[in-house]
């Protein structure tokens, strides 16, 4: 960080944050947090959700002078923590967010010598469940807050930090919690860290998220399997019928054929912002297939400004032990990722209508079975975008990528729509981190840069830089 140009207190706060990493203390803390198997989709891990809040979140926030409130919600798999620090003589209030739950460890699928809940370092990378999603990310932010407080004695703004324990379960109960406690969460801006950067090397802002909806398509022809030698050619095959039905929704090159499932157009300033962003797969990533998806769009526009339709799983017959019989039914779980401009209430009716128009009236479209994430996006020209981007550039010496929204889905709409806040996400991960997969990891280089960036942002917020 030799290119940092800043006031003494700002630079000293950044140095304190980096010393926290270099001393090994940050690694020790993160390893302890990773060791808690807080998988919110596994019922027997519910005590671990409580432990993460009470053992790993409350003590450091209290040490930093935050008041603590813990809330339960019948819909949520775990508690909500709201840590609040109010400072006299300050007008700005910032709301931050993170989640302490993780997906299942999948221990048997990790590389030999690695384990999901035993954080280990290899070649400048920390491996462990939650290192990237999301324990490592909110740990970076918390360490940066503490560095600024240690240097300056105050932040210079009010800070509210919300930690939930059910994001990997669809953030069940988060909307109800935020609605019930709207006054407690009142702020001027929302800043959070989750998801990946555009690339390993480039700091990134994203301003919202694509929506996400999953539902089932089913072909149910009869009750039982029937011998293919006796009935082949006489009975319909649900697998074949379902495959052809899907082609009424998306063509062989991944282009969505149902207008209501896409935004139709891309706003000019969104397209302009994406011109400065480039998806660059690393040697370990799959390579982009330009022929797939909506023709005429750049790779960046396909992921960040358009919809994608995918089959997640399919079932037909018994592949593990073939029966040589015509299957009675077939089923596929499909997923639509969609940006602002797609009406989520119109998705399933549009799918049903498209199938009926093509003669696939026997295909059943089951209503969404998981939580639906709604699309959201802050205007790329918003003053808060420029303010945070300037702070990042001041610290890192490079202009951050500004993504109008993440390609994945997050509960951002709860903060942007329900709480009516401008939303800024500063991710401390990268696309190849293998979040949700075996061998999830976090490069220490990103931790280092993230600590500096966040300490710089907190200092600039406290000093009113860029207002």
C-alpha positions as CSV (number, residue, x, y, z in Angstrom):
1,X,0.0,0.0,0.0
2,X,2.9,2.3,-0.7
3,X,0.8,4.4,-3.0
4,X,-1.5,5.6,-0.3
5,X,-1.9,9.3,-0.1
6,X,-3.8,10.3,3.1
7,X,-3.9,12.2,6.3
8,X,-1.7,10.8,9.1
9,X,-4.6,9.4,11.0
10,X,-6.0,7.7,7.9
11,X,-2.7,6.2,6.9
12,X,-2.1,5.1,10.5
13,X,-5.5,3.4,10.7
14,X,-4.7,1.5,7.5
15,X,-1.3,0.5,9.0
16,X,-3.0,-0.7,12.1
17,X,-5.4,-2.9,10.1
18,X,-2.5,-4.4,8.1
19,X,-0.5,-5.0,11.3
20,X,-3.5,-7.0,12.6
21,X,-3.1,-9.3,9.6
22,X,0.7,-9.4,9.7
23,X,0.8,-10.3,13.4
24,X,-1.3,-13.4,12.7
25,X,-4.1,-12.2,14.9
26,X,-6.6,-11.9,12.1
27,X,-5.9,-15.4,11.0
28,X,-6.4,-16.8,14.5
29,X,-9.7,-15.1,14.8
30,X,-11.0,-16.2,11.4
31,X,-9.8,-19.7,12.0
32,X,-11.8,-19.8,15.2
33,X,-14.9,-18.5,13.4
34,X,-14.5,-21.0,10.5
35,X,-14.3,-23.8,13.1
36,X,-18.0,-23.2,14.1
37,X,-20.0,-25.4,11.7
38,X,-22.8,-22.9,11.4
39,X,-24.7,-24.5,8.4
40,X,-28.2,-23.0,8.5
41,X,-29.8,-25.7,6.3
42,X,-28.8,-28.5,8.7
43,X,-31.2,-28.7,11.7
44,X,-28.7,-30.2,14.1
45,X,-26.4,-27.2,13.6
46,X,-28.8,-24.7,15.1
47,X,-26.8,-24.4,18.3
48,X,-23.8,-23.4,16.2
49,X,-25.8,-20.5,14.8
50,X,-26.4,-19.3,18.3
51,X,-22.8,-19.9,19.3
52,X,-21.5,-17.8,16.4
53,X,-23.5,-14.8,17.5
54,X,-22.8,-15.1,21.2
55,X,-19.2,-16.3,21.1
56,X,-17.8,-14.6,18.0
57,X,-19.9,-11.5,17.3
58,X,-21.0,-10.0,20.6
59,X,-17.6,-9.8,22.4
60,X,-15.7,-7.8,19.7
61,X,-18.7,-5.5,19.0
62,X,-19.0,-4.8,22.8
63,X,-15.2,-4.2,23.0
64,X,-15.6,-1.5,20.3
65,X,-18.4,0.3,22.2
66,X,-21.4,-1.0,20.3
67,X,-24.7,-1.7,22.1
68,X,-26.0,-5.2,21.4
69,X,-29.5,-6.5,20.6
70,X,-30.2,-10.1,19.7
71,X,-33.6,-10.9,18.1
72,X,-35.3,-14.2,17.2
73,X,-37.7,-14.7,14.4
74,X,-39.9,-17.8,13.9
75,X,-39.2,-17.9,10.2
76,X,-35.4,-17.6,10.5
77,X,-33.1,-20.6,11.2
78,X,-31.0,-18.5,13.6
79,X,-30.9,-15.2,15.5
80,X,-30.3,-11.7,14.2
81,X,-27.7,-9.5,15.8
82,X,-27.9,-5.7,15.7
83,X,-24.8,-3.9,17.0
84,X,-25.2,-0.1,17.2
85,X,-22.6,2.6,17.9
86,X,-24.0,6.1,18.1
87,X,-21.5,9.1,18.4
88,X,-22.4,12.6,19.5
89,X,-22.2,15.4,17.0
90,X,-22.5,13.1,13.9
91,X,-25.1,13.4,11.2
92,X,-24.2,10.4,9.1
93,X,-25.6,6.9,9.9
94,X,-24.3,3.8,8.1
95,X,-26.0,0.4,8.1
96,X,-23.8,-2.6,7.5
97,X,-24.6,-6.3,7.0
98,X,-23.1,-9.7,7.0
99,X,-24.1,-13.3,7.6
100,X,-22.5,-15.9,9.8
101,X,-24.2,-19.0,8.5
102,X,-22.6,-21.2,5.8
103,X,-23.6,-24.0,3.5
104,X,-22.9,-27.7,4.3
105,X,-19.3,-28.6,4.7
106,X,-19.2,-31.5,2.2
107,X,-16.1,-32.7,4.1
108,X,-15.7,-35.9,2.0
109,X,-15.3,-34.0,-1.2
110,X,-12.5,-31.6,-0.2
111,X,-8.9,-32.1,-1.4
112,X,-6.9,-34.5,0.6
113,X,-5.5,-32.8,3.7
114,X,-8.1,-30.0,3.7
115,X,-11.2,-29.9,5.9
116,X,-14.2,-27.4,5.8
117,X,-14.0,-26.4,9.5
118,X,-10.3,-26.5,10.0
119,X,-8.9,-23.4,8.3
120,X,-5.5,-24.0,6.7
121,X,-3.1,-22.0,4.6
122,X,-1.7,-23.2,1.3
123,X,0.2,-21.0,-1.2
124,X,-1.1,-17.7,0.2
125,X,-4.7,-18.9,0.4
126,X,-6.8,-19.8,3.4
127,X,-9.1,-22.8,2.9
128,X,-12.2,-23.4,4.9
129,X,-16.0,-23.1,4.8
130,X,-17.0,-19.5,5.3
131,X,-13.6,-18.0,4.5
132,X,-15.1,-16.3,1.5
133,X,-18.8,-16.6,2.2
134,X,-19.2,-14.7,4.5
135,X,-17.2,-15.0,7.7
136,X,-14.0,-13.7,6.1
137,X,-15.7,-10.8,4.6
138,X,-17.4,-9.4,7.7
139,X,-14.3,-10.2,9.7
140,X,-12.3,-7.9,7.4
141,X,-14.8,-5.1,8.0
142,X,-14.9,-5.6,11.8
143,X,-11.1,-5.6,12.0
144,X,-11.0,-2.3,9.9
145,X,-13.5,-0.7,12.3
146,X,-11.4,-1.6,15.3
147,X,-8.3,-0.3,13.6
148,X,-9.9,3.1,13.0
149,X,-11.3,3.3,16.6
150,X,-7.9,2.3,18.0
151,X,-6.2,5.1,16.0
152,X,-8.8,7.9,16.3
153,X,-10.9,7.0,19.3
154,X,-14.1,7.5,17.3
155,X,-15.5,6.8,13.9
156,X,-17.0,10.2,13.2
157,X,-20.3,8.7,12.1
158,X,-23.0,6.4,13.6
159,X,-22.7,2.7,12.6
160,X,-25.3,-0.1,12.8
161,X,-24.1,-3.6,12.0
162,X,-26.6,-6.3,11.2
163,X,-25.5,-10.0,11.3
164,X,-28.0,-12.7,10.2
165,X,-27.7,-16.4,10.5
166,X,-29.9,-17.6,7.6
167,X,-28.7,-16.1,4.4
168,X,-27.8,-19.5,3.0
169,X,-31.3,-20.6,3.7
170,X,-32.8,-17.8,1.6
171,X,-32.7,-15.1,4.4
172,X,-36.0,-16.4,5.8
173,X,-37.4,-13.9,8.2
174,X,-35.0,-11.1,7.2
175,X,-37.7,-9.1,5.5
176,X,-40.1,-9.5,8.4
177,X,-37.3,-8.5,10.8
178,X,-36.4,-5.4,8.9
179,X,-40.0,-4.4,8.6
180,X,-40.7,-4.8,12.3
181,X,-37.5,-2.9,13.3
182,X,-37.4,-0.4,10.6
183,X,-36.8,2.5,13.0
184,X,-33.8,0.7,14.6
185,X,-32.3,0.2,11.2
186,X,-32.8,3.7,10.0
187,X,-29.7,5.0,8.2
188,X,-28.4,7.1,5.3
189,X,-26.6,4.5,3.4
190,X,-26.2,0.7,3.3
191,X,-22.7,-0.8,2.9
192,X,-22.0,-4.5,3.0
193,X,-19.5,-7.1,1.8
194,X,-20.5,-10.4,0.2
195,X,-20.1,-12.1,-3.2
196,X,-17.0,-11.9,-5.4
197,X,-15.1,-9.1,-7.0
198,X,-15.0,-8.8,-10.7
199,X,-11.5,-10.4,-10.6
200,X,-8.8,-11.4,-8.2
201,X,-6.8,-8.2,-8.8
202,X,-9.4,-5.5,-9.1
203,X,-11.3,-3.9,-6.2
204,X,-15.0,-3.8,-7.0
205,X,-18.3,-2.2,-6.1
206,X,-21.6,-3.7,-7.0
207,X,-24.9,-1.8,-6.4
208,X,-27.5,-4.5,-6.2
209,X,-28.2,-8.1,-7.4
210,X,-30.0,-10.1,-10.0
211,X,-33.2,-11.7,-8.7
212,X,-33.4,-15.5,-8.5
213,X,-36.4,-17.9,-8.8
214,X,-36.4,-21.7,-9.0
215,X,-39.4,-23.8,-9.9
216,X,-40.2,-27.3,-11.2
217,X,-41.4,-28.5,-14.6
218,X,-43.0,-31.9,-14.5
219,X,-44.3,-34.4,-17.0
220,X,-46.6,-37.0,-15.3
221,X,-47.9,-39.6,-17.7
222,X,-48.9,-42.5,-15.6
223,X,-48.4,-44.3,-12.3
224,X,-45.9,-47.1,-13.1
225,X,-42.9,-48.0,-15.2
226,X,-43.9,-50.0,-18.3
227,X,-41.6,-52.5,-20.1
228,X,-40.1,-50.8,-23.2
229,X,-40.3,-54.0,-25.2
230,X,-44.1,-54.3,-24.7
231,X,-45.0,-50.6,-24.7
232,X,-42.3,-48.8,-26.6
233,X,-43.8,-46.8,-29.4
234,X,-47.3,-47.0,-27.8
235,X,-46.8,-44.9,-24.7
236,X,-45.6,-41.4,-24.4
237,X,-42.2,-40.9,-22.8
238,X,-42.3,-38.1,-20.2
239,X,-38.5,-37.5,-20.5
240,X,-38.7,-36.8,-24.2
241,X,-41.8,-34.7,-23.7
242,X,-40.2,-32.6,-21.0
243,X,-37.0,-32.0,-23.0
244,X,-39.0,-30.7,-25.9
245,X,-41.1,-28.5,-23.6
246,X,-38.0,-26.9,-22.3
247,X,-37.0,-25.9,-25.8
248,X,-40.2,-23.8,-25.9
249,X,-38.6,-21.6,-23.2
250,X,-34.9,-21.5,-24.2
251,X,-33.1,-22.5,-27.4
252,X,-30.2,-24.8,-27.9
253,X,-27.7,-21.9,-27.4
254,X,-29.2,-20.7,-24.2
255,X,-31.2,-17.8,-25.6
256,X,-34.4,-17.2,-23.6
257,X,-37.4,-17.3,-25.9
258,X,-40.1,-15.9,-23.5
259,X,-40.0,-12.1,-23.6
260,X,-41.4,-11.7,-20.0
261,X,-38.4,-13.5,-18.6
262,X,-35.9,-10.9,-19.8
263,X,-35.7,-7.1,-19.2
264,X,-36.1,-6.4,-22.9
265,X,-33.5,-3.6,-22.9
266,X,-30.4,-2.5,-21.0
267,X,-30.3,1.0,-19.6
268,X,-27.7,3.2,-21.2
269,X,-25.8,4.1,-17.9
270,X,-25.7,0.4,-17.0
271,X,-24.3,-0.5,-20.4
272,X,-21.8,2.3,-20.0
273,X,-20.7,1.1,-16.5
274,X,-20.1,-2.4,-17.9
275,X,-17.8,-1.1,-20.6
276,X,-15.2,-0.6,-17.9
277,X,-15.7,-4.2,-16.5
278,X,-14.1,-7.3,-18.0
279,X,-14.8,-10.9,-17.0
280,X,-11.4,-12.5,-17.1
281,X,-11.4,-16.2,-16.1
282,X,-8.2,-17.5,-14.4
283,X,-6.4,-20.6,-15.5
284,X,-8.5,-22.6,-12.9
285,X,-11.8,-21.2,-14.1
286,X,-13.9,-22.6,-17.0
287,X,-13.5,-20.6,-20.1
288,X,-16.3,-18.5,-21.5
289,X,-18.3,-19.9,-24.3
290,X,-19.2,-16.9,-26.5
291,X,-21.9,-18.8,-28.5
292,X,-24.0,-19.3,-25.3
293,X,-26.7,-16.9,-24.2
294,X,-28.4,-13.8,-25.6
295,X,-26.8,-12.9,-29.0
296,X,-25.4,-9.4,-29.4
297,X,-24.5,-8.9,-25.8
298,X,-21.1,-8.8,-24.2
299,X,-20.1,-11.4,-21.6
300,X,-20.5,-8.7,-19.0
301,X,-24.0,-7.7,-20.2
302,X,-25.1,-11.3,-20.2
303,X,-24.2,-11.8,-16.5
304,X,-24.9,-8.5,-15.0
305,X,-27.7,-6.9,-17.1
306,X,-29.6,-9.8,-18.7
307,X,-31.5,-12.9,-17.6
308,X,-30.2,-16.5,-17.6
309,X,-32.3,-19.6,-17.6
310,X,-30.8,-22.9,-16.5
311,X,-31.7,-26.4,-15.7
312,X,-30.3,-27.2,-12.2
313,X,-31.3,-30.8,-11.9
314,X,-33.4,-33.4,-13.9
315,X,-34.9,-36.7,-12.9
316,X,-36.2,-39.4,-15.3
317,X,-36.2,-43.1,-14.8
318,X,-33.5,-44.8,-12.6
319,X,-30.1,-44.1,-14.1
320,X,-28.2,-45.6,-11.2
321,X,-29.9,-49.0,-11.8
322,X,-31.6,-49.1,-15.3
323,X,-35.0,-50.8,-15.5
324,X,-35.4,-51.0,-19.3
325,X,-38.8,-49.6,-18.8
326,X,-40.6,-46.4,-20.0
327,X,-40.6,-44.0,-17.0
328,X,-43.9,-42.7,-15.8
329,X,-42.7,-39.2,-15.1
330,X,-39.9,-36.7,-15.5
331,X,-39.1,-33.6,-13.5
332,X,-36.6,-30.7,-13.9
333,X,-35.8,-27.9,-11.4
334,X,-35.1,-24.8,-13.4
335,X,-33.8,-21.4,-12.3
336,X,-34.2,-17.9,-13.7
337,X,-31.7,-15.2,-12.7
338,X,-33.1,-11.9,-13.7
339,X,-32.2,-8.2,-13.5
340,X,-34.3,-5.1,-12.7
341,X,-36.9,-4.9,-15.5
342,X,-38.4,-8.3,-15.1
343,X,-41.7,-8.6,-13.2
344,X,-41.2,-11.6,-10.8
345,X,-45.0,-12.1,-10.6
346,X,-45.2,-12.6,-14.3
347,X,-42.5,-15.3,-14.6
348,X,-44.5,-18.5,-13.8
349,X,-47.6,-17.4,-15.7
350,X,-45.5,-16.5,-18.7
351,X,-43.9,-20.0,-18.6
352,X,-47.2,-21.7,-18.4
353,X,-48.6,-19.6,-21.3
354,X,-45.5,-20.3,-23.5
355,X,-45.8,-24.1,-22.9
356,X,-49.5,-24.1,-23.7
357,X,-49.0,-22.1,-26.9
358,X,-46.5,-24.7,-28.1
359,X,-48.9,-27.6,-27.2
360,X,-47.2,-28.7,-24.0
361,X,-50.4,-28.4,-21.9
362,X,-49.5,-31.6,-20.1
363,X,-46.4,-30.1,-18.5
364,X,-47.1,-28.9,-15.0
365,X,-45.3,-25.8,-13.7
366,X,-45.0,-25.9,-10.0
367,X,-44.9,-22.7,-8.1
368,X,-41.5,-21.6,-6.7
369,X,-40.3,-23.8,-3.9
370,X,-37.5,-21.7,-2.5
371,X,-37.3,-18.1,-1.3
372,X,-37.4,-15.7,-4.2
373,X,-34.8,-13.0,-4.4
374,X,-35.9,-9.9,-6.1
375,X,-33.8,-7.9,-8.4
376,X,-32.4,-4.5,-7.3
377,X,-30.0,-1.9,-8.5
378,X,-28.7,1.5,-7.4
379,X,-28.2,4.0,-10.2
380,X,-24.5,3.8,-11.2
381,X,-24.6,7.7,-11.3
382,X,-25.7,8.0,-7.6
383,X,-23.5,10.3,-5.5
384,X,-22.8,7.5,-3.0
385,X,-21.3,5.3,-5.8
386,X,-18.8,8.1,-6.6
387,X,-18.0,8.8,-3.0
388,X,-17.1,5.2,-2.1
389,X,-15.3,4.6,-5.4
390,X,-13.2,7.6,-4.8
391,X,-12.2,6.3,-1.4
392,X,-11.2,2.9,-2.8
393,X,-9.1,4.5,-5.5
394,X,-7.5,6.8,-2.9
395,X,-6.4,3.8,-0.9
396,X,-5.6,1.2,-3.6
397,X,-4.3,3.5,-6.3
398,X,-6.6,1.9,-8.9
399,X,-10.1,2.7,-10.1
400,X,-12.5,0.0,-8.8
401,X,-14.8,-1.9,-11.1
402,X,-18.4,-0.6,-10.7
403,X,-20.9,-3.4,-11.4
404,X,-24.6,-2.2,-11.6
405,X,-25.5,-5.4,-9.9
406,X,-24.1,-8.8,-8.9
407,X,-24.8,-11.7,-11.3
408,X,-26.0,-13.8,-8.3
409,X,-28.7,-13.1,-5.9
410,X,-28.7,-11.4,-2.5
411,X,-31.4,-10.0,-0.2
412,X,-30.4,-6.5,-1.4
413,X,-33.9,-5.5,-2.3
414,X,-34.9,-5.6,1.4
415,X,-32.4,-2.8,2.1
416,X,-33.0,-0.9,-1.1
417,X,-36.8,-1.1,-1.4
418,X,-38.1,-1.8,2.1
419,X,-35.6,0.4,4.0
420,X,-35.2,2.8,1.0
421,X,-31.4,3.0,1.3
422,X,-28.8,3.5,-1.4
423,X,-26.9,0.1,-1.4
424,X,-23.2,-0.3,-1.9
425,X,-21.5,-3.7,-1.8
426,X,-17.7,-4.0,-1.4
427,X,-16.8,-7.7,-1.9
428,X,-13.7,-9.3,-0.4
429,X,-13.6,-12.4,-2.5
430,X,-13.2,-13.4,-6.2
431,X,-15.0,-15.5,-8.7
432,X,-12.7,-18.6,-8.3
433,X,-13.2,-18.8,-4.5
434,X,-15.3,-22.0,-4.7
435,X,-18.0,-20.6,-2.3
436,X,-20.7,-23.3,-1.7
437,X,-18.3,-25.9,-3.1
438,X,-15.5,-28.1,-1.7
439,X,-12.2,-26.3,-1.2
440,X,-13.8,-22.8,-0.5
441,X,-10.9,-20.4,0.0
442,X,-9.9,-16.8,0.4
443,X,-6.6,-15.3,-1.0
444,X,-4.7,-13.5,1.7
445,X,-3.9,-10.8,-0.9
446,X,-7.6,-9.9,-1.0
447,X,-7.7,-9.8,2.8
448,X,-4.8,-7.4,2.9
449,X,-6.3,-5.1,0.3
450,X,-9.8,-5.4,1.9
451,X,-8.5,-4.3,5.3
452,X,-6.8,-1.3,3.8
453,X,-9.8,-0.3,1.7
454,X,-12.3,-0.6,4.5
455,X,-10.1,1.3,7.0
456,X,-9.8,4.0,4.4
457,X,-13.5,4.1,3.8
458,X,-14.3,4.4,7.5
459,X,-11.8,7.2,7.9
460,X,-13.2,9.1,4.9
461,X,-16.8,8.6,6.1
462,X,-15.8,10.1,9.5
463,X,-14.0,13.0,7.9
464,X,-16.8,13.7,5.4
465,X,-14.6,13.1,2.4
466,X,-16.4,13.3,-1.0
467,X,-19.6,14.9,0.3
